[in-house]
Amino acid sequence: MMFRGATKVTLDAKGRLAIPTRYRDRILSRSNGEVVVTVDRDYCLLIYPYPDWEEIERKLIRLPTMNKQARRLQRLMVGYATEMELDGNGRILISKELREFANLDRQAILLGQGKKFELWNDKSWSDKRDSWLNMEDEIGLSGELDTLSL
């Protein structure tokens, strides 16, 4: 089960996000409609079907707590992780704290990223995307990416 594609979405006045219908059946079959929403370092939100989040959470918890970067990542991703369930209309309620973190108001972009989604403020996504597209090869590609053909 893979999530892909970019979809413009709208959050209602209460902060509810309607998951596009083309993804709902996959989320219902994968996790009975249960998802976990957390934050990402790029100031967007990550939305995982519950079983996929459990796998990520196990990896995060196993990181060495004496490592400052690992500890920061744990604090952010596990600390903000919020369990949600699709309601009868296929919506999830994004908490005020999560909406504030990602600067979400009404217009947003939902990006399928394989086993998860990213939820971006519409303008933040456009700005970030454009800067990535205009970026020169300032650091080069890692060895794995060097061999990738698209």
Short mmCIF file of the C-alpha atoms (twelve columns), coordinates in Angstrom:
data_MODEL
# 
_entry.id   MODEL 
# 
loop_
_atom_site.group_PDB 
_atom_site.id 
_atom_site.type_symbol 
_atom_site.label_atom_id 
_atom_site.label_alt_id 
_atom_site.label_comp_id 
_atom_site.label_asym_id 
_atom_site.label_seq_id 
_atom_site.Cartn_x 
_atom_site.Cartn_y 
_atom_site.Cartn_z 
_atom_site.pdbx_PDB_model_num 
ATOM 1   C CA . MET A 1   0.000   0.000  0.000   1 
ATOM 2   C CA . MET A 2   1.614   3.204  -1.166  1 
ATOM 3   C CA . PHE A 3   0.398   6.773  -0.903  1 
ATOM 4   C CA . ARG A 4   1.412   9.063  -3.743  1 
ATOM 5   C CA . GLY A 5   0.341   12.304 -5.323  1 
ATOM 6   C CA . ALA A 6   -0.209  15.901 -4.265  1 
ATOM 7   C CA . THR A 7   -3.718  17.032 -3.347  1 
ATOM 8   C CA . LYS A 8   -4.936  20.490 -2.364  1 
ATOM 9   C CA . VAL A 9   -7.039  20.120 0.777   1 
ATOM 10  C CA . THR A 10  -8.952  22.467 3.066   1 
ATOM 11  C CA . LEU A 11  -9.140  22.382 6.833   1 
ATOM 12  C CA . ASP A 12  -12.491 23.451 8.231   1 
ATOM 13  C CA . ALA A 13  -12.948 26.031 11.011  1 
ATOM 14  C CA . LYS A 14  -12.495 23.327 13.682  1 
ATOM 15  C CA . GLY A 15  -9.240  22.074 12.135  1 
ATOM 16  C CA . ARG A 16  -10.704 18.944 10.563  1 
ATOM 17  C CA . LEU A 17  -9.043  17.519 7.468   1 
ATOM 18  C CA . ALA A 18  -11.056 15.351 5.094   1 
ATOM 19  C CA . ILE A 19  -8.785  12.573 3.841   1 
ATOM 20  C CA . PRO A 20  -9.286  12.336 0.055   1 
ATOM 21  C CA . THR A 21  -11.600 9.442  -0.795  1 
ATOM 22  C CA . ARG A 22  -8.977  7.686  -2.932  1 
ATOM 23  C CA . TYR A 23  -6.890  7.084  0.238   1 
ATOM 24  C CA . ARG A 24  -9.638  6.301  2.749   1 
ATOM 25  C CA . ASP A 25  -10.132 2.629  1.837   1 
ATOM 26  C CA . ARG A 26  -6.390  2.001  2.092   1 
ATOM 27  C CA . ILE A 27  -6.234  3.639  5.519   1 
ATOM 28  C CA . LEU A 28  -9.316  1.736  6.685   1 
ATOM 29  C CA . SER A 29  -7.935  -1.606 5.490   1 
ATOM 30  C CA . ARG A 30  -4.407  -0.943 6.810   1 
ATOM 31  C CA . SER A 31  -5.289  0.470  10.214  1 
ATOM 32  C CA . ASN A 32  -9.074  0.465  10.747  1 
ATOM 33  C CA . GLY A 33  -8.961  4.215  10.143  1 
ATOM 34  C CA . GLU A 34  -6.446  4.875  12.919  1 
ATOM 35  C CA . VAL A 35  -3.601  7.251  12.087  1 
ATOM 36  C CA . VAL A 36  -0.848  9.039  13.975  1 
ATOM 37  C CA . VAL A 37  -0.007  12.646 13.178  1 
ATOM 38  C CA . THR A 38  3.327   14.120 14.227  1 
ATOM 39  C CA . VAL A 39  5.731   16.884 13.252  1 
ATOM 40  C CA . ASP A 40  8.615   16.997 10.821  1 
ATOM 41  C CA . ARG A 41  11.771  19.137 10.905  1 
ATOM 42  C CA . ASP A 42  10.607  20.930 7.743   1 
ATOM 43  C CA . TYR A 43  7.602   22.356 9.649   1 
ATOM 44  C CA . CYS A 44  5.026   20.117 8.047   1 
ATOM 45  C CA . LEU A 45  3.015   17.298 9.614   1 
ATOM 46  C CA . LEU A 46  3.486   13.588 8.992   1 
ATOM 47  C CA . ILE A 47  0.431   11.315 8.900   1 
ATOM 48  C CA . TYR A 48  1.030   7.568  9.296   1 
ATOM 49  C CA . PRO A 49  -1.408  4.653  9.358   1 
ATOM 50  C CA . TYR A 50  -1.089  3.384  12.930  1 
ATOM 51  C CA . PRO A 51  0.871   0.151  12.193  1 
ATOM 52  C CA . ASP A 52  3.435   2.081  10.143  1 
ATOM 53  C CA . TRP A 53  3.830   4.640  12.933  1 
ATOM 54  C CA . GLU A 54  4.440   1.868  15.477  1 
ATOM 55  C CA . GLU A 55  7.405   0.696  13.377  1 
ATOM 56  C CA . ILE A 56  8.825   4.250  13.209  1 
ATOM 57  C CA . GLU A 57  8.257   4.814  16.915  1 
ATOM 58  C CA . ARG A 58  10.130  1.611  17.812  1 
ATOM 59  C CA . LYS A 59  13.112  2.816  15.748  1 
ATOM 60  C CA . LEU A 60  13.007  6.257  17.379  1 
ATOM 61  C CA . ILE A 61  12.837  4.842  20.910  1 
ATOM 62  C CA . ARG A 62  15.866  2.606  20.214  1 
ATOM 63  C CA . LEU A 63  18.052  5.599  19.317  1 
ATOM 64  C CA . PRO A 64  20.750  6.401  21.884  1 
ATOM 65  C CA . THR A 65  19.310  8.945  24.332  1 
ATOM 66  C CA . MET A 66  22.758  10.350 25.082  1 
ATOM 67  C CA . ASN A 67  23.019  11.520 21.469  1 
ATOM 68  C CA . LYS A 68  21.683  15.103 21.341  1 
ATOM 69  C CA . GLN A 69  20.335  14.867 17.784  1 
ATOM 70  C CA . ALA A 70  18.602  11.556 18.503  1 
ATOM 71  C CA . ARG A 71  17.076  12.981 21.672  1 
ATOM 72  C CA . ARG A 72  15.784  16.052 19.808  1 
ATOM 73  C CA . LEU A 73  14.229  13.856 17.140  1 
ATOM 74  C CA . GLN A 74  12.568  11.686 19.809  1 
ATOM 75  C CA . ARG A 75  11.225  14.736 21.633  1 
ATOM 76  C CA . LEU A 76  9.744   16.186 18.478  1 
ATOM 77  C CA . MET A 77  8.389   13.134 16.711  1 
ATOM 78  C CA . VAL A 78  7.261   11.056 19.692  1 
ATOM 79  C CA . GLY A 79  6.376   14.072 21.808  1 
ATOM 80  C CA . TYR A 80  3.978   15.502 19.221  1 
ATOM 81  C CA . ALA A 81  2.641   12.118 18.031  1 
ATOM 82  C CA . THR A 82  -1.145  12.173 18.294  1 
ATOM 83  C CA . GLU A 83  -3.412  9.207  17.628  1 
ATOM 84  C CA . MET A 84  -6.502  9.987  15.585  1 
ATOM 85  C CA . GLU A 85  -9.298  8.061  13.977  1 
ATOM 86  C CA . LEU A 86  -11.146 8.844  10.768  1 
ATOM 87  C CA . ASP A 87  -14.676 9.902  11.627  1 
ATOM 88  C CA . GLY A 88  -17.734 8.755  9.671   1 
ATOM 89  C CA . ASN A 89  -16.996 11.393 7.015   1 
ATOM 90  C CA . GLY A 90  -13.341 10.380 6.575   1 
ATOM 91  C CA . ARG A 91  -11.992 13.359 8.541   1 
ATOM 92  C CA . ILE A 92  -9.360  13.710 11.228  1 
ATOM 93  C CA . LEU A 93  -9.211  16.566 13.721  1 
ATOM 94  C CA . ILE A 94  -5.768  18.196 13.667  1 
ATOM 95  C CA . SER A 95  -5.043  19.605 17.136  1 
ATOM 96  C CA . LYS A 96  -4.344  23.280 17.655  1 
ATOM 97  C CA . GLU A 97  -0.737  22.483 18.663  1 
ATOM 98  C CA . LEU A 98  -0.087  20.564 15.460  1 
ATOM 99  C CA . ARG A 99  -1.792  23.203 13.303  1 
ATOM 100 C CA . GLU A 100 0.317   25.922 14.913  1 
ATOM 101 C CA . PHE A 101 3.550   23.958 14.430  1 
ATOM 102 C CA . ALA A 102 2.914   23.567 10.682  1 
ATOM 103 C CA . ASN A 103 1.287   27.017 10.315  1 
ATOM 104 C CA . LEU A 104 -1.872  25.405 8.962   1 
ATOM 105 C CA . ASP A 105 -4.953  27.505 8.440   1 
ATOM 106 C CA . ARG A 106 -7.426  26.677 5.662   1 
ATOM 107 C CA . GLN A 107 -5.488  25.802 2.523   1 
ATOM 108 C CA . ALA A 108 -3.019  22.926 2.666   1 
ATOM 109 C CA . ILE A 109 -1.294  20.353 0.488   1 
ATOM 110 C CA . LEU A 110 -1.402  16.633 1.267   1 
ATOM 111 C CA . LEU A 111 1.575   14.800 -0.266  1 
ATOM 112 C CA . GLY A 112 1.668   11.028 -0.545  1 
ATOM 113 C CA . GLN A 113 5.125   9.810  0.480   1 
ATOM 114 C CA . GLY A 114 4.933   6.042  0.260   1 
ATOM 115 C CA . LYS A 115 3.822   4.761  3.673   1 
ATOM 116 C CA . LYS A 116 2.932   8.209  5.003   1 
ATOM 117 C CA . PHE A 117 1.577   11.613 4.061   1 
ATOM 118 C CA . GLU A 118 3.044   15.039 4.562   1 
ATOM 119 C CA . LEU A 119 0.604   17.860 5.305   1 
ATOM 120 C CA . TRP A 120 1.933   21.311 4.408   1 
ATOM 121 C CA . ASN A 121 0.682   24.855 4.649   1 
ATOM 122 C CA . ASP A 122 -0.082  25.691 1.004   1 
ATOM 123 C CA . LYS A 123 2.259   28.691 0.807   1 
ATOM 124 C CA . SER A 124 5.063   27.015 2.789   1 
ATOM 125 C CA . TRP A 125 4.920   24.056 0.406   1 
ATOM 126 C CA . SER A 126 5.044   26.269 -2.700  1 
ATOM 127 C CA . ASP A 127 7.998   28.242 -1.330  1 
ATOM 128 C CA . LYS A 128 9.912   25.121 -0.251  1 
ATOM 129 C CA . ARG A 129 9.198   23.285 -3.510  1 
ATOM 130 C CA . ASP A 130 10.334  26.247 -5.601  1 
ATOM 131 C CA . SER A 131 13.549  26.658 -3.596  1 
ATOM 132 C CA . TRP A 132 14.318  22.948 -4.024  1 
ATOM 133 C CA . LEU A 133 13.634  23.124 -7.750  1 
ATOM 134 C CA . ASN A 134 15.910  26.148 -8.132  1 
ATOM 135 C CA . MET A 135 18.693  24.727 -5.978  1 
ATOM 136 C CA . GLU A 136 21.995  24.035 -7.702  1 
ATOM 137 C CA . ASP A 137 23.892  20.819 -7.056  1 
ATOM 138 C CA . GLU A 138 25.642  22.475 -4.151  1 
ATOM 139 C CA . ILE A 139 26.405  19.307 -2.245  1 
ATOM 140 C CA . GLY A 140 26.240  16.631 -4.913  1 
ATOM 141 C CA . LEU A 141 24.464  13.310 -4.640  1 
ATOM 142 C CA . SER A 142 25.242  10.613 -2.132  1 
ATOM 143 C CA . GLY A 143 26.572  7.330  -3.487  1 
ATOM 144 C CA . GLU A 144 23.144  5.679  -3.460  1 
ATOM 145 C CA . LEU A 145 21.521  8.532  -5.383  1 
ATOM 146 C CA . ASP A 146 24.346  8.628  -7.935  1 
ATOM 147 C CA . THR A 147 23.237  5.248  -9.257  1 
ATOM 148 C CA . LEU A 148 19.511  6.008  -9.375  1 
ATOM 149 C CA . SER A 149 17.964  6.273  -12.830 1 
ATOM 150 C CA . LEU A 150 14.530  7.838  -13.149 1 
# 
